[in-house]
Amino acid sequence: MILKEMLHLADEMIFTKTGKHLDDLQQAIVQGTLERKTYKQIAKEFDCSESRVREVGSELWKILSKELGEEISKSNFRAAMQRSKNSNVFAQNVFKNVSSSFNICEKTRPTVDLSEKYNAQLFDSHDLSEMPELGAFYDRASELETLKTWILEDHCRIITLMGISGIGKTQLAVQLVEQIKSEFETVVWRSLEHAPTLSELEADLIEVFCSPQAEDASAEKKKELPLIKYLQKHRCLIVFDDIQNLCCPEELAGKYKPGYEPYKSFFRKIKNLPHQSCLLLIGWEHPRDCIPLNQQSSGVRMLQLKGLDPVSSETLLRESKLEDVEKWHILNQYEGNPFWLKSVVSLIQELEIEPTDISAEPRLLLPENVKDNLQEQFNRLSPIEQQVLHLLAQAEEPVKLGQLLQNQVLSSSDLINALHSLCDRSLIERKDKRYSLSPVIQQAVHIHDSQEKGST
């Protein structure tokens, strides 16, 4: 719906409830909210304090909450107005008033039913059929706020959400989508588990965008536009999960599979052409051109997800009904990875293991599903990455680059590229210019090496 019509609709609602039309500040708040501006931006443009804008805005949302019969806030105002079209009889009456009294310009009046125009303009074609259900979600407040800022305030075009398998990337993205989907005309979630070609994926997404039009049998079918055109015309959030399936195994991270190179041109258009949409990519390996050279890159951001903090990890353990949580100090070595922790706790409970049973063991418990999961990631590594992992697994403490070079197994160029790739995959840790493996990864590498020796 065009901005003037939406403002008029809000004004009619306020007038019906209070007997007064929107004043200048209220109108600025409604307009700024529709244009997705922050309270700070609205205050600056209106030349008043941010606290005053927040105060007036809060009162405005309370009035609209009573009129629309649901809790209204700055974040869901637009979506609530859309829903009112189909659920609130008052909205229908307002549209009658609009069609009889509102001029699109000084010389002409609308020649179409504005309620139909409203329906067409604000149709939300969300397709979240492939989005997993939100399971147990542990505190990721900081990460959520970072992602929301990048998407809603910084208007980033591509965001890569990276991290080792099981760390909670998908669950974080599900929570994010649930919180911000009302800010977008269209939200689509697609899993790339089966690695669709770009032409297959584009055709699928365009079908989502065209679905309202396809239902109108009387209308002449318009020529389908390239996907980027839809992203320019509408504000969309598109989520691609399992993005690693576009990348070639047994190569350094980020190289496309043969036949998938067209994605490079697609992502370049998303980065460089003007549009109002956002692409969120989730996986434990990403195409190189989707990772920003630095976090100041215009429109492109990367968030590498780490493990849960100690408090959230303890919450997970208590919710898993693990007895004597405080005695299981060994679980700190699983570094807050939800999948690893849940797998180990399940094994402990199934076999009724006590903390004292394994406290003297030099190695960690490594359930089969954790080993299988890590083996899947190891199988994707290039030969030089596997060599570097082997070198780090033999080290008793974190090592510097110079120490690794002394092994003379790899050239300096190969070694540096392999370290960079392994960091992108979240398989090695870098701190104070030293490289190391987490206890779980180190043990998994030892098991992998043993199996390799056994097979030869």
Secondary structure as GFF3:
##gff-version 3
##sequence-region A 1 456
A	DSSP	alpha_helix	3	18	.	.	.	ID=ss1
A	DSSP	alpha_helix	24	34	.	.	.	ID=ss2
A	DSSP	alpha_helix	39	46	.	.	.	ID=ss3
A	DSSP	alpha_helix	50	68	.	.	.	ID=ss4
A	DSSP	alpha_helix	77	87	.	.	.	ID=ss5
A	DSSP	alpha_helix	89	101	.	.	.	ID=ss6
A	DSSP	alpha_helix	114	121	.	.	.	ID=ss7
A	DSSP	alpha_helix	141	148	.	.	.	ID=ss8
A	DSSP	pi_helix	149	153	.	.	.	ID=ss9
A	DSSP	beta_strand	158	162	.	.	.	ID=ss10
A	DSSP	alpha_helix	169	180	.	.	.	ID=ss11
A	DSSP	three_ten_helix	181	183	.	.	.	ID=ss12
A	DSSP	beta_strand	186	191	.	.	.	ID=ss13
A	DSSP	alpha_helix	198	214	.	.	.	ID=ss14
A	DSSP	alpha_helix	227	233	.	.	.	ID=ss15
A	DSSP	beta_strand	236	241	.	.	.	ID=ss16
A	DSSP	three_ten_helix	243	246	.	.	.	ID=ss17
A	DSSP	alpha_helix	262	272	.	.	.	ID=ss18
A	DSSP	beta_strand	278	283	.	.	.	ID=ss19
A	DSSP	three_ten_helix	288	290	.	.	.	ID=ss20
A	DSSP	beta_strand	300	304	.	.	.	ID=ss21
A	DSSP	alpha_helix	310	319	.	.	.	ID=ss22
A	DSSP	three_ten_helix	325	327	.	.	.	ID=ss23
A	DSSP	three_ten_helix	329	334	.	.	.	ID=ss24
A	DSSP	alpha_helix	338	351	.	.	.	ID=ss25
A	DSSP	alpha_helix	355	358	.	.	.	ID=ss26
A	DSSP	alpha_helix	368	378	.	.	.	ID=ss27
A	DSSP	alpha_helix	383	394	.	.	.	ID=ss28
A	DSSP	beta_strand	399	400	.	.	.	ID=ss29
A	DSSP	alpha_helix	401	405	.	.	.	ID=ss30
A	DSSP	alpha_helix	412	424	.	.	.	ID=ss31
A	DSSP	beta_strand	429	431	.	.	.	ID=ss32
A	DSSP	beta_strand	434	436	.	.	.	ID=ss33
A	DSSP	alpha_helix	439	455	.	.	.	ID=ss34
###
